Amino acid sequence: MVNFVLIAVCIIAGMVFKATKSIHPDAHKGINTWILYLALPAVSFKYLPKVHWSAEMLFPVVATFLTAVFCFFFMMFYSKSKGYSRRSRSTLELVSGYSNTSFIGFPLISAFYGESLLSIAIICDQTMFFALSTLGIIAALKGGSKSGKISAAFILKRLVTFPPLIGCIAALILSQFVDFTPAEPFFDKLAATVSPLALFSVGLQLKFNGWKKLIPQMSVSMFYKLILAPAITLGLALLLGIKGNIARITIFESAMPTVVTSSIIAEQYRLNTKLTNLTIGFSIIAAFFTSAVWFYIIDYFFSG
């Protein structure tokens, strides 16, 4: 319950601070810098060293990446049919292909399935984060480019200098040689700032004027994120014969709303931040209802 209250408080606080001009108009840029360079890398160092990898854990990894890949093709055809620009298409890819697997996903999984299954959710979360740091950044780079064409060398340069991706890779490699247990309290404190600051940043940038014009884009984004993506993951689990808790949690995580970090990336690469922030807000609200529906659908297929 506290997470849901925190969501409302952080977003509303950002909106109030902006409306009353109590904060600098570009304050969100400084907040985003903190999240990208310190908080998000700390998340990787907090969770990745604790992950116990096995063959079964490949399903959350594959399913999470396929959600982003299918989103690429879905939004490509949809954008072409509507005559949208590359910038709009990239924005739709960014807000539709990546789930809020931790801040929304973790408490909902604890509520529906119990905290013991968070170990599987962590795999989904870190895979989603890695996909966002690679595929998401590539989409953002292409959408932020005036020509829509970016050289492979330029993409590689931006990827290897993207702080969260560096943190993710460093955590995977260094944890094999270094025991980070003594530093866990430090990483906990830094990681804890991600969600409240990211949501506060969303609130600072949130504008509701003209939202009716964005209903078609928001609707198709939430259709993919909250309905089609988990349906694809469900189909993949049935096709591959994946059963039990791994299937349940992976499908449930794919049904989560838009990840709030997409707002930071959209702002950094000059995409449509208005569409991004509105979709984040509306998808979080809608997910409280759709996730309950998906819980019963998942239970129907994997009750045994």
N, C-alpha and C positions, 0 to 999 in steps of 0.2 A: 504493500500500500504506500509506503514511504516513497518509493520510486515514482509512482504516479503523481503524488503530490509535488515531488521535486521537479518533475517535468513541467507542470503547470506554473509553479513558482518561478523557475528559471526563465521560461519563455515570456511570461507576463512581466517579469522584472526588466528584461531587456526591452520590451515594448514600452514600458512606462518610462524608463531612463531615456529612451530615444524621444518619446513624445514630449517629455518635460525639458529636453535638452540639458539633462544633468550630466551628460557624458559626451565626449568628443565624437563627431560624426563618423570618424574612421577608427574608433576604439576597437571595433571587431577585428581589425587587421592585426593589432597587437595581441589580442586574445588568441586568434588563430595561429599566430607564430608560436606562442607558448605550447599550444596543443600539438602542433606538427613537430616541433623540435625537441620537446621534453616529455609531454604527457603520453603521446601515442607510442613512442619507443619504449617507455616504461611499461606499457601494457604488455608488450611482447616479452620483456624480461620478467614480468610477473607471472605470466601463464605458460609460455612455451617450455621452460625447463621442467615443468611438472607433467607435461604430456607424455603418456605411455603409448608409443606408437605400435600398431599391430596391423595385420592385413585387413582386418575388418574396418579399421579406421580410414581406409582408403575411400569408402563410400561417402562420408561427409565431405572429404576433399574433392572428389570427382563431382559430386552433386552441386556443391557450392560454385565451382568453376563453370559447370554447365549452365547454371542459372544465369550467369553473366554472359556466357556465349550465346545462349538462346535469345537473351534480351537484345543482344547486338543485332541479330537477324530480324527479330520481331520489330524493333524500332526502325530498322533500315527500311523494311517494306512499308511500315505505317507512315514514316516520314516522307517517303517518296510518293505515296498515294495522296498525301496532304500537301505536298509541295513545300515542306519545311526546309529551312536552311540547315547546313551542317552543324551550326552552333546549337540550334534547337534539338536536333537529333542527338547530339552528344549529351546535352542536358538531360534528355529523356533516358538515355542509356545509363547515365550516372545515378539518377534518382529511382530507377526501376530495377536495376540488376544486382543491387547490393543491400543486404538486410541489416537491420538493427539487432544483431545477434546477441549483444551483451546487455546494454542498458535496459532494453525492453525484453529481449529474449530470456536472459537469465532469471529475472523475477517471475516471468510467466511460466517458465519451465519448473521453477521451484514450487509455484502454486499448483500447477496441473500434474506434475510428475514427481516432484520431490528433489531436494538438493543433491542427492546422490548421483543424479544423472547429468550434473553440470560438467562432469569430465568430458562427456561427449559434446556438449554445447561449446566447450572451449575449443575443440577441434574445428567446429563450424565457424566459430568467431575468428580464430586466427587465420583460417583459410580464406574467409571472406575478406579479412583485412589485407591479406597478401594479394588476393585478386583485385581488390580496390586499388592497391598500391601499384599494380602493374597494368591490368586491362583498363581499369578506371582512369588512370593517368594518361594512358595512350589515347583513349576516347576524348578526354578533356583537352589534351594537346591539339588534337585534330580539330575539335570544335572551336578552340580559342584562336586557331590560326586563320588569318584572313583568306588564305587560299584553300585551306582545308587539307593541304598536303604538307607533311612533315617528313624529313629524311630519317632513315633508320638510326643514323648516328646521333641525331639530335634527340630522338626519343630515348635512346639508350643512355645518353648523358643525363637527361632529366630523371630517368628512372633510378640510376645509380646514385644520384644526388638527392633523392627524395628521402627526407629524414625517417619517416615511419618504415619505409622499406629497408633502409640501412639497419634500423633497430631490429626489425624482424629477422633479417639474415644473421646479424650479429648475435642475437639471442639463441638462434638455432645452433650456430657454430660454437660460440664460447661456452654454452652450457654443457658441451661435451668434455670440456677441460677444466672449467671453473665451477665451484660450488657457490651459487648465488644466494643460498639460504640466509646468511648474515645480512644481506642487503635487501631482503624481502620487505621489511618495514618501510624502507626508503622508496622502493618501487610502488608499494601500496599507496603511499601518500601522493606520489606524482600521478599514478594511474587514476586515482579517485577524482582528479580534477577534470578528466576528459568530458564526462557527460554533462555536469553542471555548466561548465564553461562553454561547451559546444552548443548547448541549448540556449544559454544566455546570448551567445553570438547570433544564433538563429533569431531570437527575439529582437535583437538590435537591428536586424536586417529585414524583419518581417513587415510587409506592407499589404494591407487588404484591399486597397483601392485597385480596381480593375481586375479583381480575382475572377469575376464572371467570365471574362474573356479567356481565362486559362482553364476553364472547366474541362474542355475536350482533352487537353494535354494531361491535366491532373487525373482525369478519369481513366485514360488509357494506361497511365503510369501505375495507378493503384490497382487496376484490373490485372496487370501483369504481376506486380509485386505481391499482392495479397491473395490472388486467386490462381492465376496461370502458373506462376513459379512453383508453389507447393504442389500443384497438380502434376507438373512435369517431374518433380522429385518423387512424388508418390508412384507415378508410372514407371520411373527408373528403378525404384526399389522393388516393385512387383516383377519387372522384367528380369532383373538380376537375381531375384530370389533373396533379397536382403530382408531379414526379419528382426523382431525383437526391438530392444531399446534404441539401437543405433538407427534403425529405420524411423522409429517414432520421433526421436529428437531431431534428426536431420530434416525430416519433412516439416516439423513444427517450426524449426528455425528459419526455414525458407519461406514461411508464411508471415514472418515479422515485417514491420514497416520499414520505410527508407532509413538508412543509416545517416545519422546527423553529420558525420564527417563529410558527406557529399556536399554539404553547404560550403564547407571550408575550401574544398577542392574547386567547386564552381566559382567561388569568389577569386581564388588564386589564379585561375585560368580564364577568367572573364567570360564565363558562361552565363546563362540566364538564372541569376541568383533569386529573382522573385519567384519564378516557377519552382526552383529547388526548395526554397524555404516554405512556400505554401504547401507543396506536396509532402514535405516532412511533417508539418503540423497536422494536416488532414489525414495522412496515412497512419499516424500514431493513434489518433482518435478512432479511426475505422478499424484498426487492428485489434482493439480491445474486444470488438464484437466478432470479427472474422476469425480470430485465433481460437475463440471458444467453439466456433463451428468446425474448424479444422481438427480440434481435439477429438470431437465425436466421430468425424470422418476417419481419422487415423485409428481410433479405437475400433471402429467397425472392421477395418482391414487387418489390423494387427493385434486383435484381442487375445489370440491364442498364445 
